[in-house]
Amino acid sequence: MKFITTLFLAALMAYAIGIYSALPWWSFAVTNLIVAIAIPQKPLISFVSGALAIGLLWACLSMIIDQSNHHILATKVATILPLKGSYIVLIIVTSIVGALVGGLASLTVLLFAQVKPNFYKWLADLSHLLAATIKNKIILSLY
C-alpha cells in the first residue's frame, strides 16, 4: 500500500510542480525527496517507486507532446542525437533519465537517514526554524 501511495503521490506532485511553476526540469527531484521523507520505505522499494513514478510520467507526457506535433520535433531531435531518427528511442531515453533522477532522489533521503540516526528530528527542527523565519519576514513586511 505504501508503494502505490508513494508512486501516485510522487507522480502527482511532479506533474503539479511541472505544470504550475517555472522551475527547472530537475525540480521534481525535490518532490520525490519530500515524498520519501513523508513515507519512509526500504531503500530498494523507495528507489523503484520514485523511478517508476517519474519514468512513467515522463514517458506519458513525452508521448502526448510527441503525438500533438505528429513526431516532427522528436524525429529532428533524434536525428541530432545518435538515435538514427527514432522518436520512440528518444521517448525511452527521456523516460530513463527521468526515472534515474527520480529514483536517486527518493533513495538519497533514506540512505541519509540511515547514516544520520537523528535525521528526522533534525529535519523537524529545520522545518520549524524555516517556518519561524518565514513568519517573521511576513510580520516584518507588514510594518
N, CA, C and O atoms as a GROMACS GRO file, in nm:
protein
  572
    1MET      N    1   0.082  -0.119   0.000
    1MET     CA    2   0.000   0.000   0.000
    1MET      C    3   0.086   0.126   0.000
    1MET      O    4   0.055   0.223  -0.068
    2LYS      N    5   0.196   0.123   0.078
    2LYS     CA    6   0.285   0.239   0.080
    2LYS      C    7   0.349   0.261  -0.057
    2LYS      O    8   0.371   0.375  -0.099
    3PHE      N    9   0.378   0.150  -0.126
    3PHE     CA   10   0.440   0.159  -0.259
    3PHE      C   11   0.348   0.231  -0.357
    3PHE      O   12   0.391   0.322  -0.429
    4ILE      N   13   0.222   0.191  -0.360
    4ILE     CA   14   0.127   0.251  -0.454
    4ILE      C   15   0.101   0.397  -0.416
    4ILE      O   16   0.091   0.483  -0.504
    5THR      N   17   0.090   0.424  -0.287
    5THR     CA   18   0.069   0.562  -0.242
    5THR      C   19   0.188   0.650  -0.281
    5THR      O   20   0.169   0.762  -0.329
    6THR      N   21   0.308   0.599  -0.260
    6THR     CA   22   0.428   0.674  -0.297
    6THR      C   23   0.434   0.695  -0.448
    6THR      O   24   0.471   0.803  -0.494
    7LEU      N   25   0.399   0.594  -0.522
    7LEU     CA   26   0.401   0.603  -0.668
    7LEU      C   27   0.308   0.713  -0.717
    7LEU      O   28   0.350   0.799  -0.795
    8PHE      N   29   0.184   0.712  -0.673
    8PHE     CA   30   0.088   0.812  -0.718
    8PHE      C   31   0.120   0.951  -0.665
    8PHE      O   32   0.106   1.050  -0.737
    9LEU      N   33   0.161   0.960  -0.540
    9LEU     CA   34   0.192   1.090  -0.481
    9LEU      C   35   0.313   1.155  -0.548
    9LEU      O   36   0.313   1.275  -0.575
   10ALA      N   37   0.415   1.076  -0.576
   10ALA     CA   38   0.534   1.130  -0.643
   10ALA      C   39   0.500   1.177  -0.784
   10ALA      O   40   0.544   1.284  -0.827
   11ALA      N   41   0.422   1.098  -0.857
   11ALA     CA   42   0.384   1.137  -0.993
   11ALA      C   43   0.295   1.261  -0.992
   11ALA      O   44   0.312   1.351  -1.074
   12LEU      N   45   0.201   1.265  -0.899
   12LEU     CA   46   0.110   1.380  -0.891
   12LEU      C   47   0.185   1.508  -0.855
   12LEU      O   48   0.162   1.612  -0.915
   13MET      N   49   0.273   1.500  -0.757
   13MET     CA   50   0.349   1.619  -0.716
   13MET      C   51   0.445   1.664  -0.826
   13MET      O   52   0.462   1.784  -0.848
   14ALA      N   53   0.508   1.569  -0.895
   14ALA     CA   54   0.599   1.605  -1.004
   14ALA      C   55   0.522   1.670  -1.119
   14ALA      O   56   0.570   1.767  -1.179
   15TYR      N   57   0.405   1.617  -1.149
   15TYR     CA   58   0.322   1.676  -1.254
   15TYR      C   59   0.278   1.816  -1.215
   15TYR      O   60   0.284   1.909  -1.296
   16ALA      N   61   0.235   1.833  -1.091
   16ALA     CA   62   0.188   1.964  -1.044
   16ALA      C   63   0.300   2.067  -1.045
   16ALA      O   64   0.279   2.181  -1.086
   17ILE      N   65   0.418   2.028  -1.000
   17ILE     CA   66   0.528   2.124  -0.996
   17ILE      C   67   0.576   2.157  -1.138
   17ILE      O   68   0.628   2.266  -1.162
   18GLY      N   69   0.560   2.065  -1.230
   18GLY     CA   70   0.597   2.092  -1.369
   18GLY      C   71   0.498   2.181  -1.440
   18GLY      O   72   0.536   2.263  -1.524
   19ILE      N   73   0.372   2.166  -1.408
   19ILE     CA   74   0.267   2.242  -1.475
   19ILE      C   75   0.251   2.381  -1.414
   19ILE      O   76   0.236   2.479  -1.488
   20TYR      N   77   0.254   2.391  -1.282
   20TYR     CA   78   0.219   2.515  -1.215
   20TYR      C   79   0.336   2.600  -1.169
   20TYR      O   80   0.318   2.692  -1.090
   21SER      N   81   0.455   2.572  -1.216
   21SER     CA   82   0.568   2.653  -1.175
   21SER      C   83   0.665   2.670  -1.291
   21SER      O   84   0.657   2.600  -1.392
   22ALA      N   85   0.754   2.765  -1.275
   22ALA     CA   86   0.855   2.790  -1.378
   22ALA      C   87   0.992   2.747  -1.325
   22ALA      O   88   1.092   2.816  -1.344
   23LEU      N   89   0.995   2.633  -1.259
   23LEU     CA   90   1.119   2.580  -1.204
   23LEU      C   91   1.194   2.498  -1.308
   23LEU      O   92   1.136   2.462  -1.410
   24PRO      N   93   1.322   2.468  -1.284
   24PRO     CA   94   1.398   2.388  -1.381
   24PRO      C   95   1.345   2.245  -1.393
   24PRO      O   96   1.261   2.201  -1.314
   25TRP      N   97   1.396   2.172  -1.492
   25TRP     CA   98   1.347   2.037  -1.520
   25TRP      C   99   1.370   1.942  -1.404
   25TRP      O  100   1.294   1.846  -1.389
   26TRP      N  101   1.471   1.964  -1.322
   26TRP     CA  102   1.504   1.870  -1.216
   26TRP      C  103   1.427   1.899  -1.086
   26TRP      O  104   1.453   1.835  -0.984
   27SER      N  105   1.334   1.992  -1.088
   27SER     CA  106   1.262   2.028  -0.966
   27SER      C  107   1.175   1.915  -0.912
   27SER      O  108   1.140   1.916  -0.794
   28PHE      N  109   1.141   1.818  -0.995
   28PHE     CA  110   1.064   1.704  -0.946
   28PHE      C  111   1.146   1.620  -0.847
   28PHE      O  112   1.088   1.545  -0.768
   29ALA      N  113   1.278   1.633  -0.849
   29ALA     CA  114   1.360   1.560  -0.753
   29ALA      C  115   1.330   1.606  -0.611
   29ALA      O  116   1.332   1.526  -0.517
   30VAL      N  117   1.300   1.734  -0.595
   30VAL     CA  118   1.264   1.787  -0.463
   30VAL      C  119   1.132   1.727  -0.417
   30VAL      O  120   1.115   1.696  -0.299
   31THR      N  121   1.037   1.710  -0.509
   31THR     CA  122   0.910   1.648  -0.470
   31THR      C  123   0.930   1.502  -0.430
   31THR      O  124   0.865   1.452  -0.339
   32ASN      N  125   1.020   1.433  -0.500
   32ASN     CA  126   1.049   1.294  -0.461
   32ASN      C  127   1.116   1.289  -0.324
   32ASN      O  128   1.091   1.197  -0.246
   33LEU      N  129   1.202   1.385  -0.295
   33LEU     CA  130   1.262   1.392  -0.161
   33LEU      C  131   1.155   1.409  -0.055
   33LEU      O  132   1.160   1.343   0.049
   34ILE      N  133   1.059   1.497  -0.081
   34ILE     CA  134   0.952   1.522   0.016
   34ILE      C  135   0.866   1.398   0.036
   34ILE      O  136   0.831   1.363   0.149
   35VAL      N  137   0.833   1.330  -0.073
   35VAL     CA  138   0.753   1.207  -0.062
   35VAL      C  139   0.830   1.099   0.014
   35VAL      O  140   0.772   1.028   0.095
   36ALA      N  141   0.960   1.087  -0.012
   36ALA     CA  142   1.040   0.986   0.058
   36ALA      C  143   1.054   1.016   0.206
   36ALA      O  144   1.063   0.925   0.288
   37ILE      N  145   1.055   1.145   0.242
   37ILE     CA  146   1.058   1.181   0.383
   37ILE      C  147   0.924   1.152   0.449
   37ILE      O  148   0.920   1.101   0.561
   38ALA      N  149   0.815   1.183   0.379
   38ALA     CA  150   0.682   1.164   0.436
   38ALA      C  151   0.643   1.017   0.449
   38ALA      O  152   0.575   0.978   0.544
   39ILE      N  153   0.687   0.935   0.353
   39ILE     CA  154   0.652   0.793   0.353
   39ILE      C  155   0.780   0.712   0.346
   39ILE      O  156   0.821   0.671   0.237
   40PRO      N  157   0.845   0.688   0.458
   40PRO     CA  158   0.970   0.611   0.455
   40PRO      C  159   0.945   0.464   0.421
   40PRO      O  160   0.850   0.403   0.469
   41GLN      N  161   1.033   0.409   0.337
   41GLN     CA  162   1.026   0.270   0.296
   41GLN      C  163   1.166   0.212   0.296
   41GLN      O  164   1.262   0.280   0.332
   42LYS      N  165   1.178   0.088   0.256
   42LYS     CA  166   1.310   0.028   0.239
   42LYS      C  167   1.376   0.094   0.118
   42LYS      O  168   1.306   0.136   0.025
   43PRO      N  169   1.509   0.103   0.117
   43PRO     CA  170   1.576   0.177   0.009
   43PRO      C  171   1.544   0.129  -0.132
   43PRO      O  172   1.519   0.212  -0.221
   44LEU      N  173   1.544  -0.002  -0.156
   44LEU     CA  174   1.516  -0.051  -0.291
   44LEU      C  175   1.374  -0.017  -0.334
   44LEU      O  176   1.352   0.024  -0.448
   45ILE      N  177   1.279  -0.034  -0.245
   45ILE     CA  178   1.140  -0.004  -0.278
   45ILE      C  179   1.122   0.145  -0.301
   45ILE      O  180   1.046   0.186  -0.390
   46SER      N  181   1.190   0.226  -0.222
   46SER     CA  182   1.182   0.370  -0.242
   46SER      C  183   1.239   0.411  -0.378
   46SER      O  184   1.180   0.493  -0.447
   47PHE      N  185   1.352   0.353  -0.415
   47PHE     CA  186   1.412   0.382  -0.546
   47PHE      C  187   1.317   0.342  -0.658
   47PHE      O  188   1.295   0.419  -0.752
   48VAL      N  189   1.262   0.222  -0.650
   48VAL     CA  190   1.174   0.173  -0.756
   48VAL      C  191   1.048   0.257  -0.766
   48VAL      O  192   1.004   0.288  -0.877
   49SER      N  193   0.988   0.295  -0.654
   49SER     CA  194   0.866   0.375  -0.660
   49SER      C  195   0.893   0.514  -0.717
   49SER      O  196   0.814   0.564  -0.797
   50GLY      N  197   1.004   0.576  -0.678
   50GLY     CA  198   1.038   0.706  -0.733
   50GLY      C  199   1.072   0.698  -0.880
   50GLY      O  200   1.032   0.785  -0.958
   51ALA      N  201   1.144   0.594  -0.919
   51ALA     CA  202   1.182   0.578  -1.060
   51ALA      C  203   1.062   0.547  -1.147
   51ALA      O  204   1.047   0.604  -1.255
   52LEU      N  205   0.975   0.458  -1.101
   52LEU     CA  206   0.856   0.426  -1.179
   52LEU      C  207   0.763   0.546  -1.193
   52LEU      O  208   0.708   0.571  -1.300
   53ALA      N  209   0.746   0.620  -1.086
   53ALA     CA  210   0.656   0.736  -1.090
   53ALA      C  211   0.702   0.837  -1.194
   53ALA      O  212   0.624   0.879  -1.279
   54ILE      N  213   0.828   0.875  -1.188
   54ILE     CA  214   0.879   0.977  -1.279
   54ILE      C  215   0.899   0.920  -1.419
   54ILE      O  216   0.870   0.988  -1.518
   55GLY      N  217   0.948   0.799  -1.429
   55GLY     CA  218   0.968   0.738  -1.560
   55GLY      C  219   0.839   0.725  -1.638
   55GLY      O  220   0.833   0.760  -1.756
   56LEU      N  221   0.734   0.674  -1.574
   56LEU     CA  222   0.605   0.661  -1.642
   56LEU      C  223   0.543   0.796  -1.672
   56LEU      O  224   0.483   0.816  -1.778
   57LEU      N  225   0.558   0.890  -1.578
   57LEU     CA  226   0.505   1.025  -1.602
   57LEU      C  227   0.572   1.089  -1.722
   57LEU      O  228   0.504   1.143  -1.810
   58TRP      N  229   0.704   1.084  -1.727
   58TRP     CA  230   0.776   1.145  -1.839
   58TRP      C  231   0.748   1.072  -1.970
   58TRP      O  232   0.739   1.136  -2.075
   59ALA      N  233   0.733   0.941  -1.966
   59ALA     CA  234   0.702   0.867  -2.089
   59ALA      C  235   0.564   0.908  -2.141
   59ALA      O  236   0.548   0.933  -2.261
   60CYS      N  237   0.467   0.916  -2.053
   60CYS     CA  238   0.331   0.955  -2.095
   60CYS      C  239   0.329   1.098  -2.147
   60CYS      O  240   0.272   1.125  -2.253
   61LEU      N  241   0.392   1.190  -2.073
   61LEU     CA  242   0.392   1.330  -2.116
   61LEU      C  243   0.466   1.349  -2.249
   61LEU      O  244   0.422   1.425  -2.334
   62SER      N  245   0.579   1.281  -2.265
   62SER     CA  246   0.652   1.296  -2.391
   62SER      C  247   0.578   1.232  -2.508
   62SER      O  248   0.588   1.281  -2.621
   63MET      N  249   0.504   1.124  -2.484
   63MET     CA  250   0.423   1.067  -2.591
   63MET      C  251   0.309   1.159  -2.630
   63MET      O  252   0.278   1.175  -2.749
   64ILE      N  253   0.246   1.221  -2.532
   64ILE     CA  254   0.137   1.315  -2.560
   64ILE      C  255   0.189   1.435  -2.639
   64ILE      O  256   0.128   1.476  -2.738
   65ILE      N  257   0.301   1.490  -2.596
   65ILE     CA  258   0.359   1.605  -2.667
   65ILE      C  259   0.403   1.563  -2.807
   65ILE      O  260   0.387   1.639  -2.903
   66ASP      N  261   0.458   1.443  -2.819
   66ASP     CA  262   0.505   1.394  -2.949
   66ASP      C  263   0.388   1.372  -3.045
   66ASP      O  264   0.398   1.402  -3.164
   67GLN      N  265   0.278   1.321  -2.995
   67GLN     CA  266   0.161   1.299  -3.079
   67GLN      C  267   0.100   1.431  -3.128
   67GLN      O  268   0.046   1.438  -3.238
   68SER      N  269   0.110   1.535  -3.044
   68SER     CA  270   0.046   1.662  -3.080
   68SER      C  271   0.112   1.730  -3.200
   68SER      O  272   0.046   1.807  -3.269
   69ASN      N  273   0.239   1.702  -3.226
   69ASN     CA  274   0.303   1.762  -3.344
   69ASN      C  275   0.344   1.656  -3.447
   69ASN      O  276   0.432   1.679  -3.529
   70HIS      N  277   0.280   1.539  -3.440
   70HIS     CA  278   0.299   1.432  -3.537
   70HIS      C  279   0.445   1.388  -3.551
   70HIS      O  280   0.491   1.361  -3.662
   71HIS      N  281   0.516   1.381  -3.442
   71HIS     CA  282   0.653   1.329  -3.432
   71HIS      C  283   0.758   1.414  -3.504
   71HIS      O  284   0.870   1.369  -3.523
   72ILE      N  285   0.723   1.533  -3.545
   72ILE     CA  286   0.817   1.615  -3.621
   72ILE      C  287   0.936   1.657  -3.536
   72ILE      O  288   1.051   1.635  -3.574
   73LEU      N  289   0.909   1.718  -3.420
   73LEU     CA  290   1.018   1.768  -3.335
   73LEU      C  291   1.102   1.653  -3.280
   73LEU      O  292   1.225   1.660  -3.280
   74ALA      N  293   1.036   1.548  -3.232
   74ALA     CA  294   1.110   1.435  -3.174
   74ALA      C  295   1.199   1.368  -3.278
   74ALA      O  296   1.309   1.324  -3.246
   75THR      N  297   1.153   1.358  -3.401
   75THR     CA  298   1.234   1.298  -3.507
   75THR      C  299   1.356   1.384  -3.537
   75THR      O  300   1.465   1.331  -3.559
   76LYS      N  301   1.338   1.516  -3.538
   76LYS     CA  302   1.452   1.605  -3.564
   76LYS      C  303   1.554   1.598  -3.450
   76LYS      O  304   1.675   1.595  -3.475
   77VAL      N  305   1.507   1.594  -3.326
   77VAL     CA  306   1.598   1.583  -3.210
   77VAL      C  307   1.668   1.448  -3.212
   77VAL      O  308   1.787   1.440  -3.184
   78ALA      N  309   1.596   1.342  -3.245
   78ALA     CA  310   1.656   1.209  -3.252
   78ALA      C  311   1.758   1.200  -3.366
   78ALA      O  312   1.851   1.119  -3.359
   79THR      N  313   1.742   1.281  -3.469
   79THR     CA  314   1.840   1.284  -3.577
   79THR      C  315   1.969   1.353  -3.532
   79THR      O  316   2.079   1.312  -3.570
   80ILE      N  317   1.954   1.458  -3.451
   80ILE     CA  318   2.072   1.528  -3.398
   80ILE      C  319   2.149   1.438  -3.302
   80ILE      O  320   2.272   1.432  -3.307
   81LEU      N  321   2.077   1.370  -3.216
   81LEU     CA  322   2.140   1.276  -3.122
   81LEU      C  323   2.170   1.145  -3.197
   81LEU      O  324   2.114   1.122  -3.304
   82PRO      N  325   2.256   1.062  -3.144
   82PRO     CA  326   2.288   0.936  -3.215
   82PRO      C  327   2.178   0.830  -3.196
   82PRO      O  328   2.204   0.722  -3.144
   83LEU      N  329   2.054   0.864  -3.238
   83LEU     CA  330   1.942   0.771  -3.221
   83LEU      C  331   1.884   0.730  -3.356
   83LEU      O  332   1.779   0.666  -3.360
   84LYS      N  333   1.949   0.765  -3.466
   84LYS     CA  334   1.910   0.728  -3.601
   84LYS      C  335   1.768   0.776  -3.637
   84LYS      O  336   1.698   0.710  -3.714
   85GLY      N  337   1.728   0.889  -3.580
   85GLY     CA  338   1.599   0.948  -3.615
   85GLY      C  339   1.478   0.879  -3.554
   85GLY      O  340   1.366   0.907  -3.596
   86SER      N  341   1.497   0.793  -3.458
   86SER     CA  342   1.386   0.719  -3.397
   86SER      C  343   1.327   0.797  -3.280
   86SER      O  344   1.391   0.812  -3.176
   87TYR      N  345   1.207   0.847  -3.298
   87TYR     CA  346   1.142   0.921  -3.190
   87TYR      C  347   1.103   0.830  -3.075
   87TYR      O  348   1.092   0.877  -2.961
   88ILE      N  349   1.081   0.704  -3.100
   88ILE     CA  350   1.046   0.609  -2.994
   88ILE      C  351   1.164   0.589  -2.899
   88ILE      O  352   1.147   0.585  -2.777
   89VAL      N  353   1.284   0.578  -2.955
   89VAL     CA  354   1.404   0.563  -2.872
   89VAL      C  355   1.426   0.690  -2.791
   89VAL      O  356   1.470   0.684  -2.676
   90LEU      N  357   1.396   0.806  -2.850
   90LEU     CA  358   1.409   0.933  -2.777
   90LEU      C  359   1.314   0.937  -2.657
   90LEU      O  360   1.354   0.983  -2.550
   91ILE      N  361   1.193   0.890  -2.673
   91ILE     CA  362   1.097   0.885  -2.562
   91ILE      C  363   1.147   0.789  -2.454
   91ILE      O  364   1.135   0.818  -2.335
   92ILE      N  365   1.202   0.676  -2.494
   92ILE     CA  366   1.254   0.578  -2.398
   92ILE      C  367   1.373   0.637  -2.321
   92ILE      O  368   1.381   0.624  -2.199
   93VAL      N  369   1.465   0.703  -2.392
   93VAL     CA  370   1.581   0.765  -2.327
   93VAL      C  371   1.535   0.874  -2.231
   93VAL      O  372   1.588   0.887  -2.120
   94THR      N  373   1.437   0.952  -2.272
   94THR     CA  374   1.383   1.058  -2.186
   94THR      C  375   1.325   1.001  -2.058
   94THR      O  376   1.350   1.053  -1.949
   95SER      N  377   1.247   0.895  -2.071
   95SER     CA  378   1.187   0.836  -1.950
   95SER      C  379   1.292   0.769  -1.862
   95SER      O  380   1.277   0.767  -1.740
   96ILE      N  381   1.398   0.714  -1.919
   96ILE     CA  382   1.505   0.654  -1.839
   96ILE      C  383   1.579   0.761  -1.759
   96ILE      O  384   1.610   0.740  -1.642
   97VAL      N  385   1.606   0.874  -1.822
   97VAL     CA  386   1.673   0.984  -1.750
   97VAL      C  387   1.586   1.032  -1.634
   97VAL      O  388   1.635   1.050  -1.523
   98GLY      N  389   1.457   1.052  -1.660
   98GLY     CA  390   1.366   1.094  -1.553
   98GLY      C  391   1.357   0.990  -1.442
   98GLY      O  392   1.354   1.024  -1.324
   99ALA      N  393   1.352   0.863  -1.481
   99ALA     CA  394   1.342   0.756  -1.382
   99ALA      C  395   1.466   0.749  -1.294
   99ALA      O  396   1.456   0.731  -1.173
  100LEU      N  397   1.583   0.765  -1.354
  100LEU     CA  398   1.707   0.761  -1.273
  100LEU      C  399   1.712   0.878  -1.174
  100LEU      O  400   1.747   0.859  -1.057
  101VAL      N  401   1.680   0.996  -1.220
  101VAL     CA  402   1.685   1.112  -1.130
  101VAL      C  403   1.579   1.098  -1.020
  101VAL      O  404   1.607   1.127  -0.904
  102GLY      N  405   1.459   1.056  -1.056
  102GLY     CA  406   1.354   1.038  -0.956
  102GLY      C  407   1.385   0.930  -0.855
  102GLY      O  408   1.363   0.948  -0.735
  103GLY      N  409   1.438   0.817  -0.903
  103GLY     CA  410   1.472   0.708  -0.812
  103GLY      C  411   1.587   0.745  -0.719
  103GLY      O  412   1.583   0.714  -0.600
  104LEU      N  413   1.688   0.810  -0.774
  104LEU     CA  414   1.802   0.850  -0.690
  104LEU      C  415   1.763   0.957  -0.589
  104LEU      O  416   1.818   0.960  -0.478
  105ALA      N  417   1.671   1.045  -0.624
  105ALA     CA  418   1.624   1.145  -0.528
  105ALA      C  419   1.550   1.078  -0.412
  105ALA      O  420   1.569   1.114  -0.297
  106SER      N  421   1.468   0.979  -0.444
  106SER     CA  422   1.396   0.907  -0.338
  106SER      C  423   1.491   0.826  -0.251
  106SER      O  424   1.472   0.815  -0.130
  107LEU      N  425   1.592   0.768  -0.313
  107LEU     CA  426   1.688   0.686  -0.240
  107LEU      C  427   1.778   0.769  -0.149
  107LEU      O  428   1.818   0.723  -0.042
  108THR      N  429   1.810   0.889  -0.191
  108THR     CA  430   1.903   0.974  -0.116
  108THR      C  431   1.856   1.000   0.026
  108THR      O  432   1.934   0.991   0.121
  109VAL      N  433   1.729   1.030   0.043
  109VAL     CA  434   1.676   1.061   0.176
  109VAL      C  435   1.688   0.942   0.268
  109VAL      O  436   1.729   0.957   0.384
  110LEU      N  437   1.654   0.824   0.219
  110LEU     CA  438   1.656   0.706   0.306
  110LEU      C  439   1.798   0.666   0.344
  110LEU      O  440   1.823   0.625   0.457
  111LEU      N  441   1.889   0.677   0.250
  111LEU     CA  442   2.028   0.643   0.283
  111LEU      C  443   2.088   0.746   0.378
  111LEU      O  444   2.167   0.711   0.466
  112PHE      N  445   2.051   0.872   0.361
  112PHE     CA  446   2.098   0.975   0.453
  112PHE      C  447   2.040   0.953   0.592
  112PHE      O  448   2.108   0.976   0.692
  113ALA      N  449   1.915   0.909   0.599
  113ALA     CA  450   1.852   0.881   0.729
  113ALA      C  451   1.919   0.763   0.798
  113ALA      O  452   1.925   0.759   0.921
  114GLN      N  453   1.969   0.666   0.721
  114GLN     CA  454   2.039   0.553   0.781
  114GLN      C  455   2.176   0.594   0.834
  114GLN      O  456   2.220   0.542   0.936
  115VAL      N  457   2.242   0.686   0.767
  115VAL     CA  458   2.375   0.731   0.810
  115VAL      C  459   2.363   0.823   0.930
  115VAL      O  460   2.442   0.814   1.024
  116LYS      N  461   2.264   0.911   0.929
  116LYS     CA  462   2.244   1.006   1.038
  116LYS      C  463   2.120   0.962   1.116
  116LYS      O  464   2.008   0.985   1.070
  117PRO      N  465   2.138   0.900   1.233
  117PRO     CA  466   2.024   0.843   1.306
  117PRO      C  467   1.919   0.945   1.349
  117PRO      O  468   1.801   0.911   1.354
  118ASN      N  469   1.957   1.067   1.379
  118ASN     CA  470   1.862   1.169   1.423
  118ASN      C  471   1.815   1.256   1.307
  118ASN      O  472   1.782   1.373   1.327
  119PHE      N  473   1.811   1.200   1.187
  119PHE     CA  474   1.779   1.278   1.068
  119PHE      C  475   1.640   1.339   1.076
  119PHE      O  476   1.622   1.457   1.045
  120TYR      N  477   1.541   1.259   1.116
  120TYR     CA  478   1.404   1.310   1.116
  120TYR      C  479   1.384   1.416   1.224
  120TYR      O  480   1.305   1.509   1.205
  121LYS      N  481   1.453   1.405   1.337
  121LYS     CA  482   1.446   1.508   1.440
  121LYS      C  483   1.513   1.636   1.388
  121LYS      O  484   1.462   1.746   1.408
  122TRP      N  485   1.628   1.619   1.322
  122TRP     CA  486   1.697   1.734   1.264
  122TRP      C  487   1.611   1.800   1.158
  122TRP      O  488   1.608   1.923   1.149
  123LEU      N  489   1.542   1.721   1.077
  123LEU     CA  490   1.456   1.774   0.972
  123LEU      C  491   1.337   1.850   1.032
  123LEU      O  492   1.297   1.954   0.980
  124ALA      N  493   1.280   1.797   1.141
  124ALA     CA  494   1.170   1.867   1.207
  124ALA      C  495   1.218   2.000   1.264
  124ALA      O  496   1.148   2.101   1.253
  125ASP      N  497   1.336   2.000   1.326
  125ASP     CA  498   1.391   2.126   1.379
  125ASP      C  499   1.415   2.227   1.267
  125ASP      O  500   1.388   2.346   1.283
  126LEU      N  501   1.465   2.180   1.155
  126LEU     CA  502   1.490   2.268   1.042
  126LEU      C  503   1.360   2.326   0.987
  126LEU      O  504   1.354   2.444   0.953
  127SER      N  505   1.257   2.243   0.979
  127SER     CA  506   1.129   2.293   0.927
  127SER      C  507   1.067   2.396   1.022
  127SER      O  508   1.006   2.493   0.977
  128HIS      N  509   1.083   2.375   1.154
  128HIS     CA  510   1.033   2.475   1.250
  128HIS      C  511   1.110   2.606   1.237
  128HIS      O  512   1.052   2.714   1.245
  129LEU      N  513   1.241   2.596   1.218
  129LEU     CA  514   1.323   2.715   1.201
  129LEU      C  515   1.284   2.791   1.075
  129LEU      O  516   1.273   2.914   1.077
  130LEU      N  517   1.263   2.719   0.965
  130LEU     CA  518   1.222   2.784   0.841
  130LEU      C  519   1.084   2.847   0.854
  130LEU      O  520   1.061   2.957   0.804
  131ALA      N  521   0.993   2.777   0.920
  131ALA     CA  522   0.859   2.833   0.939
  131ALA      C  523   0.864   2.960   1.023
  131ALA      O  524   0.794   3.056   0.992
  132ALA      N  525   0.945   2.960   1.127
  132ALA     CA  526   0.957   3.080   1.211
  132ALA      C  527   1.020   3.195   1.134
  132ALA      O  528   0.980   3.310   1.150
  133THR      N  529   1.118   3.164   1.050
  133THR     CA  530   1.183   3.269   0.971
  133THR      C  531   1.085   3.329   0.871
  133THR      O  532   1.081   3.451   0.855
  134ILE      N  533   1.008   3.246   0.806
  134ILE     CA  534   0.909   3.295   0.709
  134ILE      C  535   0.802   3.376   0.780
  134ILE      O  536   0.759   3.480   0.730
  135LYS      N  537   0.759   3.330   0.896
  135LYS     CA  538   0.657   3.402   0.972
  135LYS      C  539   0.710   3.540   1.013
  135LYS      O  540   0.638   3.639   1.002
  136ASN      N  541   0.834   3.546   1.060
  136ASN     CA  542   0.893   3.674   1.098
  136ASN      C  543   0.906   3.769   0.980
  136ASN      O  544   0.884   3.889   0.994
  137LYS      N  545   0.942   3.717   0.864
  137LYS     CA  546   0.955   3.802   0.746
  137LYS      C  547   0.820   3.856   0.704
  137LYS      O  548   0.809   3.971   0.661
  138ILE      N  549   0.716   3.774   0.715
  138ILE     CA  550   0.582   3.822   0.680
  138ILE      C  551   0.537   3.930   0.778
  138ILE      O  552   0.482   4.032   0.737
  139ILE      N  553   0.562   3.908   0.906
  139ILE     CA  554   0.523   4.008   1.006
  139ILE      C  555   0.600   4.138   0.984
  139ILE      O  556   0.542   4.246   0.991
  140LEU      N  557   0.731   4.128   0.956
  140LEU     CA  558   0.811   4.249   0.934
  140LEU      C  559   0.770   4.322   0.806
  140LEU      O  560   0.781   4.444   0.798
  141SER      N  561   0.724   4.248   0.707
  141SER     CA  562   0.683   4.314   0.582
  141SER      C  563   0.553   4.390   0.598
  141SER      O  564   0.522   4.477   0.516
  142LEU      N  565   0.476   4.360   0.702
  142LEU     CA  566   0.353   4.432   0.726
  142LEU      C  567   0.375   4.570   0.786
  142LEU      O  568   0.286   4.655   0.779
  143TYR      N  569   0.492   4.594   0.844
  143TYR     CA  570   0.521   4.722   0.908
  143TYR      C  571   0.578   4.820   0.812
  143TYR      O  572   0.608   4.933   0.851
   0.00000   0.00000   0.00000
